[in-house]
């Protein structure tokens, strides 16, 4: 199995985390965005969107972190990481939606502006989205250790990556104590690995 990443991509980190937690061996291929490798014809054959992550498993090529998480959870994780019952699956999916919206367009894009990997956009708009996402997480995590199903699932990994680095985007997680405690719980899971 081969995973194409960039070092700053939280979306690629999500997939690396799940692969590590599932103890699935994989090869990492670092894509050099400064050299525009993600827009090269060869890379665009793997992912026409020109983004990481891309997961290659034999003849199967998957792009988008959510698709990769779902594939790995179903193929290697049994019911633990993505349940098959309707209610459990829907509960996980709603947090994947938060990850792909408020957390990505808020926390990640605000971070991108602050650390210089995003040169365009309105920081204040991104920060508003990010604070909204953190407030939703805080509301859930005040009374729950995990986001869905009462246990760690791909919902937690999907939401964790950009939340854990939110301070790099100007967000103070001390204002969200339940979120800060959850970040530590995720980091204590067996198989947790740091960003590249």
C-alpha positions as a Markdown table, in Angstrom:
| # | Residue | x | y | z |
|---|---|---|---|---|
| 1 | Unk | 0.0 | 0.0 | 0.0 |
| 2 | Unk | 1.3 | 3.5 | -0.9 |
| 3 | Unk | 0.2 | 6.8 | 0.5 |
| 4 | Unk | 1.0 | 10.1 | -1.2 |
| 5 | Unk | 1.3 | 13.0 | 1.3 |
| 6 | Unk | 2.7 | 16.5 | 1.9 |
| 7 | Unk | 4.2 | 17.3 | 5.3 |
| 8 | Unk | 1.7 | 20.1 | 6.1 |
| 9 | Unk | -1.4 | 18.1 | 5.1 |
| 10 | Unk | -3.7 | 17.3 | 8.0 |
| 11 | Unk | -5.9 | 15.3 | 5.5 |
| 12 | Unk | -2.9 | 13.1 | 4.7 |
| 13 | Unk | -2.1 | 12.8 | 8.5 |
| 14 | Unk | -5.6 | 11.4 | 9.1 |
| 15 | Unk | -5.0 | 8.5 | 6.8 |
| 16 | Unk | -1.5 | 7.9 | 8.2 |
| 17 | Unk | -3.0 | 7.8 | 11.7 |
| 18 | Unk | -5.6 | 5.2 | 10.8 |
| 19 | Unk | -3.0 | 3.1 | 8.9 |
| 20 | Unk | -0.8 | 3.2 | 11.9 |
| 21 | Unk | -3.6 | 2.4 | 14.4 |
| 22 | Unk | -4.7 | -0.5 | 12.2 |
| 23 | Unk | -1.1 | -1.7 | 11.9 |
| 24 | Unk | -1.3 | -1.8 | 8.1 |
| 25 | Unk | 2.1 | -1.5 | 6.5 |
| 26 | Unk | 2.4 | 1.3 | 3.9 |
| 27 | Unk | 5.0 | 3.2 | 1.9 |
| 28 | Unk | 4.9 | 7.0 | 2.2 |
| 29 | Unk | 5.5 | 9.1 | -1.0 |
| 30 | Unk | 6.1 | 12.8 | -0.2 |
| 31 | Unk | 4.8 | 15.1 | -3.0 |
| 32 | Unk | 6.7 | 18.3 | -3.4 |
| 33 | Unk | 4.1 | 21.1 | -3.8 |
| 34 | Unk | 6.8 | 23.8 | -4.2 |
| 35 | Unk | 7.8 | 22.0 | -7.4 |
| 36 | Unk | 4.1 | 21.6 | -8.3 |
| 37 | Unk | 4.4 | 17.8 | -8.3 |
| 38 | Unk | 0.7 | 17.6 | -7.3 |
| 39 | Unk | -0.2 | 19.3 | -10.6 |
| 40 | Unk | 2.0 | 17.1 | -12.8 |
| 41 | Unk | 0.4 | 14.9 | -15.4 |
| 42 | Unk | 1.6 | 11.7 | -13.6 |
| 43 | Unk | 0.1 | 12.8 | -10.3 |
| 44 | Unk | -3.2 | 14.0 | -12.0 |
| 45 | Unk | -3.6 | 10.5 | -13.3 |
| 46 | Unk | -3.8 | 9.4 | -9.7 |
| 47 | Unk | -5.9 | 12.3 | -8.5 |
| 48 | Unk | -7.5 | 14.6 | -11.1 |
| 49 | Unk | -8.1 | 17.1 | -8.2 |
| 50 | Unk | -4.3 | 17.5 | -7.8 |
| 51 | Unk | -4.4 | 17.1 | -4.0 |
| 52 | Unk | -3.2 | 14.8 | -1.3 |
| 53 | Unk | -3.8 | 12.3 | 0.1 |
| 54 | Unk | -3.8 | 9.6 | -2.5 |
| 55 | Unk | -4.0 | 5.9 | -1.4 |
| 56 | Unk | -2.9 | 3.2 | -3.8 |
| 57 | Unk | -3.8 | -0.4 | -2.8 |
| 58 | Unk | -2.9 | -2.7 | -5.6 |
| 59 | Unk | -4.9 | -1.6 | -8.6 |
| 60 | Unk | -7.2 | 0.6 | -6.5 |
| 61 | Unk | -6.5 | 4.3 | -6.3 |
| 62 | Unk | -8.4 | 6.4 | -3.8 |
| 63 | Unk | -8.2 | 10.1 | -3.2 |
| 64 | Unk | -9.9 | 12.3 | -0.6 |
| 65 | Unk | -9.1 | 11.7 | 3.0 |
| 66 | Unk | -12.7 | 10.7 | 3.9 |
| 67 | Unk | -12.8 | 8.1 | 1.1 |
| 68 | Unk | -9.5 | 6.7 | 2.3 |
| 69 | Unk | -10.6 | 6.6 | 5.9 |
| 70 | Unk | -13.8 | 4.8 | 5.0 |
| 71 | Unk | -12.0 | 2.3 | 2.8 |
| 72 | Unk | -9.4 | 1.5 | 5.4 |
| 73 | Unk | -11.9 | 1.3 | 8.2 |
| 74 | Unk | -14.1 | -1.2 | 6.3 |
| 75 | Unk | -11.2 | -3.2 | 4.9 |
| 76 | Unk | -9.1 | -3.6 | 8.0 |
| 77 | Unk | -11.0 | -2.3 | 11.0 |
| 78 | Unk | -14.1 | -4.4 | 11.4 |
| 79 | Unk | -16.9 | -2.5 | 13.3 |
| 80 | Unk | -14.5 | -0.5 | 15.5 |
| 81 | Unk | -13.7 | 2.4 | 13.3 |
| 82 | Unk | -16.8 | 2.6 | 11.1 |
| 83 | Unk | -19.9 | 0.7 | 12.2 |
| 84 | Unk | -22.2 | -0.8 | 9.6 |
| 85 | Unk | -25.5 | -0.2 | 11.4 |
| 86 | Unk | -27.5 | 2.8 | 10.1 |
| 87 | Unk | -27.5 | 4.9 | 13.3 |
| 88 | Unk | -23.8 | 4.3 | 14.0 |
| 89 | Unk | -22.7 | 5.0 | 10.4 |
| 90 | Unk | -24.8 | 8.2 | 10.3 |
| 91 | Unk | -23.4 | 9.3 | 13.7 |
| 92 | Unk | -19.8 | 9.0 | 12.3 |
| 93 | Unk | -20.8 | 10.7 | 9.0 |
| 94 | Unk | -22.1 | 13.8 | 10.6 |
| 95 | Unk | -18.6 | 14.4 | 12.2 |
| 96 | Unk | -16.9 | 13.7 | 8.9 |
| 97 | Unk | -19.0 | 16.5 | 7.5 |
| 98 | Unk | -17.9 | 18.8 | 10.3 |
| 99 | Unk | -14.3 | 17.9 | 9.5 |
| 100 | Unk | -14.7 | 18.6 | 5.8 |
| 101 | Unk | -16.5 | 21.9 | 6.4 |
| 102 | Unk | -16.0 | 24.1 | 9.5 |
| 103 | Unk | -12.7 | 22.4 | 10.6 |
| 104 | Unk | -11.1 | 22.4 | 7.1 |
| 105 | Unk | -12.4 | 25.7 | 5.8 |
| 106 | Unk | -12.0 | 27.3 | 9.3 |
| 107 | Unk | -9.2 | 25.9 | 11.3 |
| 108 | Unk | -7.0 | 24.7 | 8.4 |
| 109 | Unk | -7.4 | 27.7 | 6.2 |
| 110 | Unk | -6.9 | 30.1 | 9.1 |
| 111 | Unk | -3.7 | 28.1 | 9.9 |
| 112 | Unk | -2.7 | 28.3 | 6.3 |
| 113 | Unk | -2.8 | 32.1 | 6.4 |
| 114 | Unk | -0.9 | 32.3 | 9.7 |
| 115 | Unk | 1.9 | 29.9 | 8.7 |
| 116 | Unk | 2.2 | 31.1 | 5.1 |
| 117 | Unk | 0.9 | 28.1 | 3.1 |
| 118 | Unk | -2.2 | 29.9 | 2.0 |
| 119 | Unk | -1.6 | 33.3 | 0.5 |
| 120 | Unk | -5.2 | 34.3 | -0.3 |
| 121 | Unk | -8.4 | 34.6 | 1.6 |
| 122 | Unk | -10.0 | 36.3 | 4.6 |
| 123 | Unk | -8.5 | 35.2 | 7.9 |
| 124 | Unk | -11.4 | 36.6 | 9.9 |
| 125 | Unk | -13.9 | 34.6 | 7.8 |
| 126 | Unk | -11.9 | 31.4 | 8.3 |
| 127 | Unk | -11.5 | 32.1 | 12.0 |
| 128 | Unk | -15.3 | 32.5 | 12.4 |
| 129 | Unk | -15.8 | 29.1 | 10.7 |
| 130 | Unk | -13.1 | 27.6 | 12.9 |
| 131 | Unk | -14.6 | 29.0 | 16.1 |
| 132 | Unk | -18.0 | 27.6 | 15.1 |
| 133 | Unk | -16.5 | 24.2 | 14.5 |
| 134 | Unk | -14.7 | 24.2 | 17.9 |
| 135 | Unk | -17.9 | 25.2 | 19.6 |
| 136 | Unk | -19.7 | 22.2 | 18.1 |
| 137 | Unk | -16.9 | 19.9 | 19.2 |
| 138 | Unk | -16.9 | 21.4 | 22.7 |
| 139 | Unk | -20.7 | 20.9 | 23.0 |
| 140 | Unk | -20.4 | 17.3 | 22.1 |
| 141 | Unk | -17.2 | 16.5 | 24.1 |
| 142 | Unk | -18.4 | 18.1 | 27.4 |
| 143 | Unk | -20.5 | 15.0 | 28.0 |
| 144 | Unk | -18.8 | 12.4 | 25.7 |
| 145 | Unk | -15.2 | 11.1 | 25.5 |
| 146 | Unk | -15.5 | 10.4 | 21.8 |
| 147 | Unk | -17.5 | 12.0 | 18.9 |
| 148 | Unk | -19.5 | 9.0 | 17.8 |
| 149 | Unk | -20.7 | 5.6 | 19.1 |
| 150 | Unk | -19.1 | 6.0 | 22.6 |
| 151 | Unk | -15.6 | 4.9 | 21.3 |
| 152 | Unk | -12.8 | 6.1 | 18.9 |
| 153 | Unk | -13.9 | 6.0 | 15.3 |
| 154 | Unk | -12.7 | 7.6 | 12.1 |
| 155 | Unk | -14.9 | 10.6 | 13.2 |
| 156 | Unk | -12.3 | 11.3 | 15.9 |
| 157 | Unk | -9.3 | 11.0 | 13.5 |
| 158 | Unk | -11.0 | 13.1 | 10.9 |
| 159 | Unk | -11.7 | 16.0 | 13.3 |
| 160 | Unk | -8.5 | 15.6 | 15.4 |
| 161 | Unk | -5.8 | 16.6 | 12.8 |
| 162 | Unk | -6.8 | 20.2 | 12.1 |
| 163 | Unk | -8.1 | 20.7 | 15.7 |
| 164 | Unk | -4.8 | 19.6 | 17.3 |
| 165 | Unk | -2.9 | 22.2 | 15.3 |
| 166 | Unk | -5.5 | 24.9 | 15.6 |
| 167 | Unk | -3.2 | 27.0 | 17.8 |
| 168 | Unk | -1.0 | 27.5 | 14.8 |
| 169 | Unk | -4.0 | 29.2 | 13.2 |
| 170 | Unk | -4.5 | 31.6 | 16.2 |
| 171 | Unk | -7.1 | 29.5 | 18.1 |
| 172 | Unk | -6.6 | 29.1 | 21.9 |
| 173 | Unk | -7.7 | 25.6 | 22.8 |
| 174 | Unk | -7.7 | 26.6 | 26.5 |
| 175 | Unk | -11.1 | 28.2 | 25.7 |
| 176 | Unk | -12.4 | 24.8 | 24.7 |
| 177 | Unk | -11.3 | 22.5 | 27.6 |
| 178 | Unk | -13.3 | 19.5 | 26.5 |
| 179 | Unk | -11.8 | 19.7 | 23.1 |
| 180 | Unk | -8.3 | 20.0 | 24.6 |
| 181 | Unk | -8.9 | 17.0 | 26.8 |
| 182 | Unk | -10.1 | 15.0 | 23.8 |
| 183 | Unk | -7.0 | 15.9 | 21.8 |
| 184 | Unk | -5.0 | 14.3 | 24.6 |
| 185 | Unk | -7.2 | 11.2 | 24.5 |
| 186 | Unk | -6.7 | 10.8 | 20.7 |
| 187 | Unk | -2.9 | 11.2 | 21.2 |
| 188 | Unk | -3.0 | 8.4 | 23.8 |
| 189 | Unk | -4.5 | 5.9 | 21.4 |
| 190 | Unk | -2.3 | 3.0 | 20.5 |
| 191 | Unk | -0.6 | 3.6 | 17.1 |
| 192 | Unk | -0.9 | 7.4 | 17.3 |
| 193 | Unk | 1.9 | 9.1 | 15.3 |
| 194 | Unk | 3.1 | 12.6 | 14.9 |
| 195 | Unk | 2.8 | 14.7 | 11.8 |
| 196 | Unk | 5.6 | 14.2 | 9.3 |
